[in-house]
């Protein structure tokens, strides 16, 4: 997972950690993505 603003596509809107972004904030920053997805965060590899 990204830490801080590294990897954030909208660092000027980020307050805190990307993992703390609410669904509403994600929709505001990324209106083109499906609900529940956050393009700034890397998927965990298993």
C-alpha distances in whole Angstrom, upper triangle without the diagonal:
4,6,10,11,10,9,11,14,16,15,19,18,15,16,14,10,9,8,12,13,16,17,20,18,16,19,21,18,18,21,21,18,19,19,16,14,11,11,9,6,6,7,7,10,13
4,7,8,6,6,8,11,13,12,16,16,13,14,12,9,7,8,12,13,16,17,20,17,15,19,19,17,17,21,21,19,20,20,17,15,12,11,8,6,7,10,11,13,16
4,6,6,8,9,13,14,12,15,15,12,12,10,7,7,9,11,13,16,19,20,17,16,20,20,18,19,22,23,21,23,22,19,17,14,14,11,9,11,13,14,16,19
4,6,8,8,12,12,9,12,12,9,9,7,5,7,9,11,12,16,18,19,16,16,19,19,16,18,22,23,21,23,22,20,18,15,15,11,11,13,16,17,20,23
4,6,5,9,8,6,9,10,7,9,9,7,7,11,12,12,16,18,18,15,14,18,17,14,16,19,21,20,22,22,20,18,14,13,10,11,13,17,18,21,24
4,6,9,10,8,12,13,11,13,12,10,9,12,14,14,18,20,21,17,16,19,19,16,17,21,21,20,22,22,21,18,14,13,9,10,11,15,16,19,22
4,6,9,9,12,13,11,14,14,11,9,12,14,14,17,18,19,16,14,17,17,14,14,18,18,17,19,20,18,15,11,10,6,8,9,13,15,17,21
4,5,5,9,9,8,11,11,10,7,11,12,11,14,15,16,13,11,14,14,10,11,15,16,15,17,18,16,14,10,9,5,8,10,14,16,19,23
4,6,9,9,9,13,14,13,10,14,15,13,15,16,16,13,11,13,12,8,9,13,13,13,16,17,17,14,10,8,6,10,12,16,19,21,25
4,5,6,7,10,13,12,10,14,14,12,14,15,14,11,10,12,10,7,9,13,14,14,17,18,17,15,12,11,9,12,15,18,21,24,27
4,5,5,8,10,10,9,13,13,12,15,17,16,12,12,15,13,10,13,16,18,18,20,20,19,17,14,13,10,13,16,19,21,24,28
4,6,8,11,12,12,16,15,13,16,18,16,13,13,15,13,10,14,17,19,19,22,22,21,20,16,16,14,16,19,23,25,28,31
4,6,10,11,10,14,13,10,12,14,13,9,10,12,10,8,11,14,17,17,19,19,18,17,14,15,13,15,19,21,24,27,30
4,6,7,7,10,10,8,11,13,13,9,10,13,11,9,13,16,18,17,19,18,17,16,13,14,11,13,16,19,21,24,27
4,7,8,11,9,8,11,14,14,10,12,15,14,12,16,18,21,20,22,20,19,18,15,17,14,15,18,21,22,26,29
4,7,9,7,8,11,15,15,12,13,17,16,15,17,20,23,21,22,21,19,18,15,17,14,14,17,19,20,24,26
4,5,5,7,11,14,15,12,12,16,16,14,16,19,21,19,20,19,17,16,13,14,11,10,13,16,17,20,23
4,5,5,9,11,13,10,9,13,14,12,13,16,18,16,17,16,13,12,9,10,8,7,11,13,14,18,21
4,6,9,11,13,11,10,14,15,14,15,18,19,16,17,15,12,11,9,11,9,8,10,12,13,16,19
4,6,9,11,10,10,14,14,14,15,18,20,17,18,15,13,13,11,14,12,11,14,15,16,20,22
4,7,8,6,6,10,10,10,12,14,16,14,15,13,11,11,9,12,10,10,14,15,17,21,23
4,5,5,6,9,10,11,12,13,16,14,14,11,10,11,10,13,13,13,16,17,19,23,25
4,6,5,6,9,10,10,11,13,11,10,7,7,9,9,12,13,13,16,17,19,22,24
4,5,5,6,9,10,10,13,12,12,9,10,11,11,14,15,16,19,20,22,26,28
4,5,5,6,8,10,13,12,13,11,11,12,10,12,12,14,17,19,21,25,27
4,5,5,6,8,10,9,10,8,8,8,6,9,9,11,14,16,18,22,24
4,6,5,5,8,7,8,7,9,9,9,11,12,14,17,18,21,24,27
4,6,6,10,10,12,11,13,12,11,13,13,16,19,21,24,27,30
4,6,9,10,12,12,13,12,10,10,10,13,16,18,22,25,28
4,5,6,9,10,11,9,8,8,9,12,15,17,20,23,26
4,6,8,9,12,11,11,11,13,16,18,19,23,25,28
4,7,9,12,10,11,10,13,15,17,18,22,24,27
4,7,8,7,8,8,11,13,15,15,18,21,23
4,6,6,9,10,13,14,16,15,18,21,23
4,6,8,11,14,14,16,15,18,21,23
4,7,10,12,12,13,13,15,18,20
4,6,9,9,10,10,13,16,18
4,6,6,8,9,13,16,18
4,6,7,9,13,15,18
4,7,9,13,15,19
4,6,9,12,15
4,6,9,12
4,6,9
4,6
4
